[in-house]
Amino acid sequence: MDKDFFKKIRILDGGMGQELHARGLVSKGTLWSTSAVLDKKYHDLIVDIHSAYIKAGAEVIVTTNFSSRRIRMEQNKVNDLFEFANKKACELALKAKEKSKKEILIAGSIPAQSDTYKTDNRNDKIIHENFYDQINCIKDFVDFYYLDVVSSGKEIDIASKIIEQTNKPILVGIHLLKNGKLPSGETIGEMINKYKSPNWIGIIASCVSIEIAENSMNDLKAHNLPFGYKVNLWGDDEPSPVRMINTAKFNEDAVNLNTVMGKREVSEEIFKNLGKKFIDNGATILGGCCETGPKHISVLSKLK
């Protein structure tokens, strides 16, 4: 992969989990999109959604293994399927790429290894082991790694050092709060200055609201790295609505994310204006996260 890839405007894909639920998936416990990866009857649906994003103009699709981290697999009593889930997610992304006959890239999702949107305060050795397992499980399938909604510099540093051993590039996706800081309390600049890796090819605000992305734009652009966002459409209330399903009984309750979280209507014009403002300020990495779909990615692709 060309390490200058993100020096030109590039379009990432949108959300997968809620798009799957909108199209009929009912997940179990906290497996969410991994429920679709583990059940063969949903495999074509995953490929179809990847394909829809490619058709909409995405140049990068992210593997559907955000919930296939060790802790989620253990909570839902399917840890024996850890390797299968991670590799199958990659295989389905590659199938969509082959089907498209386009030179799109596959980004390997490497999420925070404990709870999403919160700093992982577990022992560093455990965090390292968890990152190591998922990173190495998918290394032969992906063009680069996407650190997917990570909340502290320590976690980014641990993951980056492991990925450096694979010689793969890294797109850093940091979660940000309304105060512009990571949940760890670090500023964007503090995190970059302390932990920047030679394998980093860009940094984005990851699964943040439109409002938070816009407010963090100047901080993101100040560090001589390609920058941008993968925004959700939830608004900037804290904590995130995803917390509402954490009470689901693992491996028992069937959960439809869209029913539990509700929907926030965001016009295509608002989504377009955010993209235009970022591009006007030098951003080159644009995409969507929760509640976004192919129509939102189409809006961004037209800005190129």
Secondary structure as UniProt FT lines:
FT   TURN            3..4
FT   HELIX           5..7
FT   STRAND          10..12
FT   HELIX           17..22
FT   TURN            23..24
FT   STRAND          27..28
FT   TURN            29..30
FT   HELIX           33..38
FT   HELIX           40..42
FT   HELIX           43..56
FT   STRAND          60..62
FT   TURN            66..67
FT   HELIX           70..75
FT   TURN            76..77
FT   HELIX           79..81
FT   HELIX           82..100
FT   STRAND          105..111
FT   TURN            116..117
FT   HELIX           124..138
FT   TURN            139..141
FT   STRAND          144..150
FT   HELIX           153..164
FT   TURN            165..167
FT   STRAND          170..174
FT   TURN            178..179
FT   TURN            183..184
FT   HELIX           188..195
FT   TURN            198..199
FT   STRAND          200..208
FT   HELIX           210..221
FT   TURN            222..223
FT   STRAND          227..231
FT   HELIX           241..245
FT   TURN            246..247
FT   TURN            250..252
FT   STRAND          254..255
FT   HELIX           257..261
FT   HELIX           268..280
FT   TURN            281..282
FT   STRAND          285..288
FT   TURN            290..291
FT   HELIX           294..301
FT   TURN            302..303
//
